[in-house]
C-alpha cells in the first residue's frame, strides 16, 4: 500500500538561515563560493574541484560528514557489474593510515567515538557518511580523505568480501519483490546500463579481479567527481579549514571522468517476462517508461504515484487490497539521472489469477488518463509528499541521505526546490502525465509464479508482503 518516490526534498520553512558573507575567492581562502539557497551553501575547493555543501543546524551537538561519489552501477558494464558496490565494502578495509594492522581499522576508529556510519550504492551514486559528536569532525574528514585516494584494495580482502556480497545477492534472489524489480530493469532497459542490478550479476561478483576493481577506483574516485557535505552543528570557518587541510592536497583526476553516453531507444511494444521459482504467492509488476529526474513531468508523476498507491485510501489499495485481489500494493515513480520507470508491484492473494490483478492495475492507470483525479486526491497527495519531506529532516544523516539522492539524479538545488514544485502540480498535470506515459508500447509486465503450486497458490497458504 506504499507509494514510494525516489526523491529528496527540503521544506524551506524549516531550513536554517545562514548569516554572514559568502566564502570568498580572495584573501587567501582555499574555496570559491558558488551559490546559496534554502540555507545550503555550495563552495568549491579550488585546488582539486571538490564540491562542498554546508547546512548548519545547531539543534544538537552532532554533525554528519558525507562524501558522495558520482559513480554507481550506471557507470559499469558487463564483466565488472557490481564494482561500485564491491568497492563500497573494500573501502572499509583500510588505507595506509587506517588499517587493522596498525590498530586503527576504520570501523574501530569510528565506533570508538560513538559514530553512526555507513555507505550505500545505487544506480547513480555511492555515498559514505559518519554522524559524530561535533568535536570529532576532523577525524571523519581525515578518514574520508584517506580512503578517497588511499584505499588499499587488497586481494586478501576482496575474496572474503566477495563472499559477503554474493550472500547478499542470494538473499535478494529469495525475495519475489527483489527478483521482479531486478528483472524488470533488465527487460525494460536493453542498452542503457540501468539494465544491470546495482549489486551486479553473480558471475561478475565472483569473477571480477582486484586489478579490475583498482582500475575502476582510479577512474572515478577523485575529488573532482565527489561532493562533500557537512550537516549539523559546526562553525563554517573551522569546518572549511579542516576540509582544506585533509582534502586540499589531493589532486584531481588526470583524465576527464568518463561520461555515460548510452541512450535507451524508444520502446516499440509491450514486453513481458515470467519468473518461476519457489515462493508462497504470485506477484505482478507493471512498469511504464518515463523520464529523468530533472524533467518537468517528474513532480506530477510523483503526485500520480501517491494517488495510485499512497495509503489505505489510494486507488490501487481500494481496487486491489480492499477487494481481496492482492495482499498489498507498492507504487514507485523512480527518479534517476536518466529516463526511468513508473512501477507497480503487487503480491497476489492466494486463489486469485495474476492476470486479474494485472487487469485492475492497467484499468486504474488508464482511468486517471481518461478521467483525471479529484481535487481532494490531489491535495492529499501533495500533503503526504510534503510530510515525507519534513520527516526526512528528522536527523542530520537523513538530510545527508536525501541530499545524496538529489545531487546524484540532479543537483542539490533540485532538492531545495522539490516541495515548491510538488505544491505547483495541478489536476491537469496529473491527468496529462498519466495519459502520456501509461501507454502499452512503453510497458514491461513481470509475473512471479511459485513453482510449488503451479502458479496459483492454494487458498490456505500464508501470503504476506515479502518486500
N, C-alpha and C positions, 0 to 999 in steps of 0.2 A: 504493500500500500504506500510505499515511499516514492516520492518524486525526487530524484537526485540530480542536482545541477552541478556539473563540474565547472565551478566558477569560484571567484573570490570577490569580495566587496568590502567597502568600508562605509560606515554611516558618518557623513561629515559632521553631524551634530555632536558626535562623541569623540571626534579626532581632536587631540590636544593642539593648541596653537603654540607654535614655536616663535618666540620673540627674538629680536636681535638681528643684526645684519647677516647676510649670507656669507659663507666662506668665500674668500677672495682668492683670485689667482695671483694677486700681488702680495707684497710684504713677506715673501719667503714661504707662504703656505704651500704645502705639497698637493693640495686639492684645488680643482676648479669647481665652482658652484655651477650646477646645471639648471635646476628648477625646484620649485616647492609647490605643493598642492595638498590640501586636506591634512595639514600637519606633517606631511612626509617631505623630507628634503633629500634631493639627489645631488651627489657630488661625484667627481671622477678623480682617481689618483693619477696624477699627471705622469708619473714615471712608467706606468705599465697599462693604463686604461681600465683598471678595476673600478667598477661602478659601486658606489656606497650609498645605501639608503638609511636614513636616520628617522626614527619615530620615538620621541621622548615621552615617557609616561612614568611619573614618579609615585604611582599609587602604592607600589610595593618595592622593597629593596632588591629587585631581581632584574636581570637583563637577559634577553635572548640574542645570541650571536649566531647568524646563519650564513652559509655560503651556498648559493645556487649556481650550479654549473649548467650552462646552456647546451646540454647534451643529454640525450635519452635514447630510448630504443628507436626513435625516428632517425638517428644517425648511424644505425647499424645495418648490416647486410648479411646475407647467407654466409655461413662459415664462422661468424662471430656474433650472432644474435645473443642477447643476454649479457654482452660485455659490460655495459654500464652498470647492470645490477651486480654482476660478479665483482666488478671493481669496487662497488659500494661496500661489499663485505671485506675485500682485501685492504681497503684504505683504513680499516680499523686495526690492521695487524702491525702497523708501526712505521716509523721513519727513523733516520739516524739519531734523531733527538729523543723520540718517544718509542721505546721498544721494551718487550718483556725481558730481554737480556740485561738491560740497564735498570730494571725495576721500575720503569716509567711507562708501562703499557698504557695506551690511550684510554681504554675503559677504566683502568685502575686510577689514573690521574683524575678523570672526571668524577668517578664515584667518590673519591676521597674528599672532594669539595661539595658533595651532595648535588651534583648536576643532574638535570634531566636531559638526556641526549638521545639522538637517533639519526638515521639517514633514510631517505626514501628515493625510489627511482620511478619514473613514469615515462610516458611517450616522449615528452618534450624537454625533460629536465631531470637533474639529480640534485637533492639538497642534503646538507649536513648541518645540524644545529645543536646548540647547547643552551639550556636555560640555567643560569647560575646566579649566585649572590653577586650583587653589583660590584663588590670589591675584588671579585675574582675574574673580571672581564679579560684582563691581559692574558691569563692562562688559556682561555678559549681561543682568543685571537692568535696567539703564538702557535697553538696546536694546529689550527686550520691552515695557517701559513706554512707550517712544516709539512703537512701532507698534500698541499696543493702541488708542490713540485718535488717533494721528497719521499713519497710513498715507496716502501721497499719492494713490494710486489715480488715476493719470493716464491719459487716453485713449491717449496715445502709448506707454504701457506695455501697456495692455490688448490692443491689436491684435497685437503680436508674441507675447505670452503666449498669446493665443487660438490662434495657430498651433501653439505648442508643445503646448498641451492637446489640440488636435484631432489632432495626430500621435500623442499618447499614446492617444487614443480609437481611432484607426485601428489601432494596434499590437494593442490588445485585440481588435479585430474579426478579427484574423488568428489568434487563439488559440481553438480549439474549446472549451477549458475556460472561458475568459472569456465567450465567447458564450453557452454554456449557463448559466453562473452568472447572467449579466445577464438573460437571457430567463426563467429560472426565477423570479427575484424579480418580474419584470414580469407573469408569468402568475399566480403564486401570490398576489400582493398586487394587488388591483384598486382598492382605495380608499385604503389606507394608503400614506404616502409612501415606504415601503420599495420600492414599485413602481419608483421612479426609481433608476438607477445613480448611484453616488457621483460619477462623472466627469461625469454629465449626459447628456442627449440631444444628439446632434450639432447640430441646428438651434438649440438653446438656447445651446450653447457658441459657435456662430458669431454668434448674433443678439443676445445679451444686451448691454445698453448699459452704459457706465461709470456712468451715473447710477443705473441699477438696482442695480449692484453696491455703489455707495456707500450706497444706501438699505438694502440688506441688512446691510452693515457697521455702519451706525449703529443698527440694531435690536439686533444680537446681540453686538457686540464691546465689552463693558464689563466692569469688574472684578467686578461682582456676577453675571456669567454666566461666570465663569472660576475656575479653580483653579491656583494656582502651586505648584510642587513643587521642593524643594531636597533633593538626594540625594547623599551623599558626604561629603567632608572639609570641614567648615565648623564655625564656632562659632555656636551658636544666637543669642546676643545680637547679635553682629556682623551675621549674615545678616539678622535681622529688622530691624535698623536700616537696612540697605541697601534692603530691600524697602519699608519705610515711606518712605524718602527719595525713592524714584522712583515708587512707586505711590500713595502716600498722598494726593497732591493730585488724582488722577484722580477725577472724580465718578461715582457710579453712574448707571445709565440713568435717563432722566427718565420713562420709562413702564415698566410691567411687561414682562418678557421674554415674548413670546407663547409659549403652550404648545401642544403638538401634541395635539389632542383627537380626531382621526380614529381610529376603531377598525375594523379589518378584520372584517367579519361572518364568521360560521362558513361554512366551505366546504361545499357541498352536493353534492359529486360530484367524481370524478376529473377532472383537467384534463390535456390533452396538447398538445404542440406539436412541430413538426418544423422543423429548420433545414437547408436545402440550400445548400451553398456549397463553394468549393474547399477541399480538405483531403486528408490522406493516409489517415486512418482514421475510422471511425464512432465516435461516443461515445454513452453513455447517461447520463442524470441523473435520479435519483428523489429527490424532496423531499417530506417529510411536514410538515404544520403542527404546531408545538409551542408552546412557552411563552416568556415573557420571562425574562431572566437571573435576576431575584430570586425566581422561582417555586421552590417546594421541590423540584420534579422536575428542575431543571437539572443537579444533580450526578449523578443517576442516568442522565440522558441522556448526560452526558459519559463516564461509565463504559461505557455501552452503545456509544457511538461507538468506544471503544477496543477493545471485544470484537469488534466487527464489522470494524474497519479498522486496528487498531493493530499493524502489523508483519507479519512473514512468517508468523506462526502464527495470525493473526486469521482469523475465519470467512470473510470475503469474499475475502481473499487466497487462502486454501486452495480455496475453491469456484470462484473465477474465474481467477486467475493460474496457480495450480498445475495447473488442468485445461485450460489453454490456451484459455480463452474470452475473457479480457481481458488487456491489457498491464500494467495496474496498477489500483489502486482507491484512491480518496480519500474518506474519510468526514468530514463536517463537521457536528457538532452546534452550529449557530450560536447564539451568545449575544449578544443585543441588548437594548436597553432595552424594546422592545415585543415581543409574541409573534413568534417567528421560525420557522426551519425546521430539519429534520434532513435533510441531503443526502448522497447517494452519487453520485460521479462515476466513470465507468469508460470508458477508451478500449478499443474492441472489437478483438480480434485479427483481422487480415485473414482473410477467408474465413468468418467467423462472423456469423450473423444478430444484429443488435442485440436483437431480441426474445428471443433465448436468454439473453443477459446480463441483460436486464430480469427475466426469469422467475426466474433464480437469485437475484438481489438480493431480489426480493419474497419468495421462499421462505425465504431465510435470515433476513430480517427477521421474517417471520411465525413462524418456528420458535422464535425467542427468546421471543416472546409465549406460545407454546404450552408450551414445554418448559423455559424458563429457561436459566440459564448455570451452569457448574460453579464450584466454589469456587476452583479453580486459575485459571480465566479471570478471575474477579472480582479475585483478588489480583494477578494480572499487570497488569490494567488500572489498579488503584489505584497500584501501584508505578510504572508508566510515567508516569502523570499527575503523581505526586509528584516524579519525577525531572525532568520538564519544568519544574515549578515551580522547582526548585533551579537548573536550567540557566538559567532566565530571570533569575536573580540574579547572573549572571556579571559584570555591569558596571553602573555607575550608570545608563547610558542604557537598558539593558534593563529595569531596575527601573522607570524612568520610563515606558517604553512599556507595561509590564504594568499599572502603576498607572493610566495614562491610559485603558486599556480598561475597567478596573474601575470607575472613577468615571464613565465615560461610560454604562455599562449599569446600574450600581447605585450603589455608593459604595466608598470605599477600605476600609471595614470588611468588605465582601464579599470583597475581595482578601485581607485578613488571615485571614478565616475559611475560605477556599477549601480548603486541604489537609485541615483538620479535617472539613469537610463531605464531601469525597471519601472519606476514610477511613471515614466513617459509613455509606456506601452498602452495602446488603445485596443478596444474590442476589434476594430477593423484590422489592426496589425496581426492579432492572433488568428483571425479567420483567414487573412491573406497568406500567412506562412503555412497554415495547415493545408490550404488548397494548393500551395506551390510545392511543398515538399512531400506530402503524403501521396506520392504517385507510385504506381506499381513498377514502373521502369527503374525506379531507384530503390526498390525494396529488396531486402535479404531476409529470408524466413528460415529459422533453425528450429528443429524439433528434437528434443531428447526423449528417447523411448527406453524405459527399463527393460533389459533383456529377460528378467526373471518372470515377467507376466505377459510377454509378447506385445508389449507396448501399451496395454490398458491395465493399470493396476487394479488389483482386487479391492472391493469396497471396504474391507476391514483393514487395509494397510494404513499405517500411520504416515500421513503426508504433511510434513512441516516445511516451512520455508528454509531451505538449506543454504541460503546465501551467506 
